[in-house]
Structures are given as C-alpha cells and as structure tokens.
Amino acid sequence: QVQLVESGGGLVQAGGSLRLSCAASGIIVSHNSMRWYRQAPGKQRELVARLDSSGTNYYADSVKGRFTISRDNAKNTVFLQMNSLKPDDTAVYYCARYNPTGPDNWGQGTQVTVSS
C-alpha cells in the first residue's frame, strides 16, 4: 500500500522560506516520478514541481528560481524547498506519485500560508 505523508507547512511572512517533506512508503521514490501540486481556495489544483526517476525536473513558471524539488533516497523522502515566498503561494500543497498503470497516489496535503 502506497502512503505519502507531507509535513513542513505553516505560516510564514512574505520573503520567507519553508521546506516541505513527503515521506513515502510502499514505493521507492527514486524509481518514480514524484510531484508537488498546490491548490489555492477557489482555484484549480496546479502542478508546481516534478522530479522524475531520471533526475529530470520541471517547475511551473510561477515558482521557477524560487522552489527546488529534491529527494533523499536513504530516507525515501521528497522535498520542496520554497524560498522568497509570496502571498500568491498560499495554498494546500500535495505530494503525489505518478502511477502509469493506475490512479496516482496522493498525500493528505499540508497548508502553506504566506502573509504580506
């Protein structure tokens, strides 16, 4: 059974930083395409960052240069380092694992609130 557990969200002032963690069980993160999504109130869920098994990454234009996705293979954990946070980054952030053979796996989400 795949489980993804996010942590690290919270309240931060604009310009601050947070690091989100996604601890995985039931899969090996380095063998999978892992993603961070976010959903702000009244908005659609959007892909923020992706890290493939090859090491290739992708960032949404809105976070490029400020956010970094990485993984710790020993801890089987994926991270999202978020710097220079803006109020527009306020959202619930979700970790997900792309599943090419069925439904993707999702974590429960962690709230990030950036105050101006």
C-alpha positions in Angstrom: 0.0 0.0 0.0 1.4 3.4 -1.0 1.4 6.1 1.6 2.6 9.7 1.1 2.8 11.9 4.2 3.5 15.6 3.8 4.9 17.8 6.5 6.5 21.2 6.9 3.7 23.6 6.1 2.9 26.6 8.2 2.6 30.3 8.3 5.4 32.4 7.1 5.9 36.1 6.1 6.4 37.1 2.5 10.1 36.6 1.6 10.5 33.7 4.0 11.2 30.1 3.3 9.7 26.7 4.1 10.7 23.2 3.3 8.0 20.6 2.7 8.7 16.9 3.1 6.9 14.0 1.6 7.8 10.7 3.3 6.9 7.7 1.2 6.2 4.1 2.0 5.2 1.3 -0.3 7.2 2.8 -3.2 10.8 3.8 -3.8 10.7 7.5 -4.6 13.9 7.3 -6.8 12.1 4.8 -9.0 9.1 7.1 -9.6 8.0 10.4 -10.9 7.2 12.4 -7.8 5.3 15.7 -7.9 4.2 18.6 -5.8 0.9 20.2 -6.6 -0.9 23.0 -4.9 -4.5 24.2 -4.7 -5.5 27.7 -3.5 -9.0 28.5 -2.5 -11.3 28.8 -5.5 -8.6 27.7 -7.9 -7.7 24.5 -9.7 -5.0 22.3 -8.5 -1.8 23.0 -10.3 1.5 21.2 -10.8 4.3 23.1 -9.0 7.3 20.8 -9.5 8.1 17.3 -10.7 11.2 15.1 -10.2 11.4 12.1 -12.4 13.3 8.9 -11.8 15.9 10.0 -14.3 16.6 13.1 -12.2 14.9 15.4 -14.7 12.9 18.1 -13.0 10.2 20.6 -14.0 8.9 23.7 -12.4 5.9 25.9 -13.0 6.9 29.3 -14.3 5.4 30.9 -11.2 7.9 29.2 -8.9 11.0 28.8 -11.2 14.1 30.1 -9.5 12.4 30.1 -6.0 11.4 26.5 -5.4 13.6 23.4 -5.6 12.4 19.8 -5.6 14.8 17.1 -4.4 14.8 13.7 -2.9 16.7 11.8 -0.2 17.0 8.2 -1.3 18.1 7.0 2.1 15.1 8.5 3.7 12.8 7.7 0.8 11.5 11.3 1.0 10.9 14.1 -1.5 11.3 17.7 -0.5 10.2 21.0 -1.8 12.4 23.9 -0.7 10.4 27.1 -1.1 12.3 30.4 -0.9 11.2 34.0 -1.4 7.7 33.1 -0.7 4.8 35.3 -1.8 1.2 35.6 -0.7 0.2 34.1 -4.0 2.0 30.9 -2.9 -0.6 30.4 -0.2 -2.3 27.0 -0.9 -2.6 23.5 0.3 0.4 21.6 -1.1 0.1 18.0 -2.1 2.7 15.4 -2.8 1.9 12.9 -5.5 3.3 9.9 -7.2 2.6 9.4 -10.9 1.3 5.9 -11.5 1.5 5.0 -15.2 -0.6 1.8 -14.6 -3.4 3.3 -12.5 -4.6 6.2 -10.3 -1.9 8.5 -9.0 -1.2 8.3 -5.3 -1.7 11.4 -3.2 -0.8 12.6 0.3 -3.2 14.4 2.6 -1.8 17.8 1.9 -0.1 20.5 4.0 -1.2 24.1 4.4 1.1 26.9 3.4 0.1 30.4 4.3 2.2 33.4 3.3 1.3 36.7 4.9 2.1 40.0 3.3 
